[in-house]
Amino acid sequence: MYVGTAPPWAVRRGSQMIPSNKEIGSLHDYFKSLASEIDSNACVTGKPLNVGGIAGRTEATGRGIQYALREFFRHPEDVAKANLKDGLEGKRVIIQGLGNVGYHASHFLSTEDGVLITGIIERDGALINEKGINIEKASFHLHQTGSLKNCSDGIFVENGELILENKSAHMSVYPIWDVMLCSRR
């Protein structure tokens, strides 16, 4: 099963610039210089809390993916059509992109729903671990080094597309995923 905003074959295509709330705050300041404060507050979403943002905004999209998957697994007829069984707990998931959306979706799914994150695909390759990846550890490594290469929580595969096709020599279980979450980073 595939859930995402980009097709799974687009993993190695160009990256997308997604501004953080810091850049959004600057954009808000710019709009404020052009219009009234109420208009600038209304036209810019994703602002930091100190300029009128909403608590929970940072993790909202990842949480939305979690809620969508929970809802999907509440409908046995749809689950059967996707050749899956039972509920969300224990499902193996790969994440394409460990940016804001991918991080929060994988964090909530693994800590609150019992999902096993078995792969993370990034620009320069993928991290796989059939027993599950510690999202906090992988995210920390990615932010410290800019890559998942040499992360101690799994095996790094240079051609991340291979795990989509279940063709990596490092995978003993085929496939290593039941659900793929695709977000752009």
N, C-alpha and C positions, 0 to 999 in steps of 0.2 A: 504494500500500500504506500502511496506517495502523497504527501501533504506539502504544499509549498507555493511560492510565488514565482518560481522559475522552473523550467523543465529540468529533470535530473541530468540530462546530457549537457546542460549549460554550466556545469560545475567549473570547468576550466576556462570558460569565456571571461571576458573582461569583468573587472570588479566595479562596484557601484559605490559612490561616495555617499555615505549617510551621515549627516551632521549630528554631533552630540549636542546636549543642551547648552554647552558653552558657546558653540557657533550660533545656535538658535537665539541665545541671549543677546549676542551681538547684533543679529538680524532684527530682533525686537527693538533694541536701542536705535538702530537706523530708522526703522519705521516710525518710532516715536518722534524722531527729529522731523519727520515729514507730515505727521498727522497728530491728532489728539491721542492722549494716553489710552482712552477707552477703545479707539479704533485700532491702535497698535496692539493692544492686548488681545483684541478679537481676531486679528488676522494672522497671528503667529502661534502655532501650536508647538508643543514640546519644549516650552520654556522651563528654565530652572525655577524652583520654588520661590526664590527671592525676587523674581519679577512676575509673579502671578501664575506660575506653573501649578500643576496638580500632583499631589503625592501619589505615587504608584505609577506614574506615567512611564518611567524608564522601563519597568518590567511588564507593562500592560500587553504588549504584542505577544511576548513569550507566554504570558498567562492565557491569552486568547487561544493560542495553539493548544495549550493544555486542555482548556475547556472544550474546544472543538473535538479533540480526540476522545475526551470523556463522553461527550454526547454521542459520537459515532459508535463507541463500544456499548452504548445503552440499547442499541438496535440490532438484535441478533440476525435479522434478515440481511442487513447491510454488511455486517461482519462476515457472514457466510459468503456473500457475493465477492468479498475481497479475499476469499480463501484463508480467513483467519478464524480463530476460535476464542471463545470465552471473552474475558474482560481485558482491560489495559495492563493489569499487573503481570509482570514477567515478560512482557513483550520486549523484543530486541529492537533498538532504534539506532539509526545512524543520523547524524546531524551534518548538513552541508552548510558550513559557515558558523563559527563560534563567536560571532559578534554579539551585539545586544540581544537580538531576538533568539538566536540559536542558544546562547548561554542561558537565558532565563527559561526558555522552553525546556531545555534539557535538565536544568537545575530543578524546576518544579516537577517535571515528570519523574525524575529519578528519586527525589526526596519525598514526594507526596503520593505518587501513584505506583511505586514499585517497578518502574520501567528500567531496563538495563540498557545503558548507552554503550553500544558495541563498536561504534565508529564515529569519527569526526573528520570531515573532509574540509581542508583549507586550501588556499591558493597553491601552495607548494607540495601538497601531498595529503596523506591521510594517516590518522592514528587509529589503530584497531586493537581491540582486546575482547575476545569472545566472552571473557568473564565479567566484563564491564569496566568502563573508564570512570575514574573519579573526576567529575566535571570541574571541581574547584582546583584540583591539582593541574589538570590540562589547561584550564583558563589562565592560571597563574603563570605556567610555563610559556604559553603563547604570548601573554603580555610582557613577560620579561625578555623573551628572545625574538619575538616576531614570527615564530614558527612552532610547529608541533614536533619538529625533528629533534631527536634526542630526549623527548619527554619519557620519563621512566614509567609511565602508567600504561604503556602499550607498545606495539610495534609500528614503526613509521614506514609507510609505503609511499614512495615518490610519486607514483602515478595513482592519484586518488580515485580516478574513474574506475580502476579495477575492482574496487570494493562494491561499486554499484552493479557491476556485472558478475560479482562473485568469482573473480578470476585470479585473485592474489594467491601466490604460493604460500603466504603466511596464514591462510585461513584453512583450518581443518574442518570446520562446520560450514556447510553450504546450504542456504545463504546464512550470513551472520546477522541479518536484519529481517524484521517483519514489517517495520514502518520506517520510511525515510522522511525526515523533515528537512525541507530545503528553504533556507533563508539567505538573503544576500547580505554580505558583509561589506 
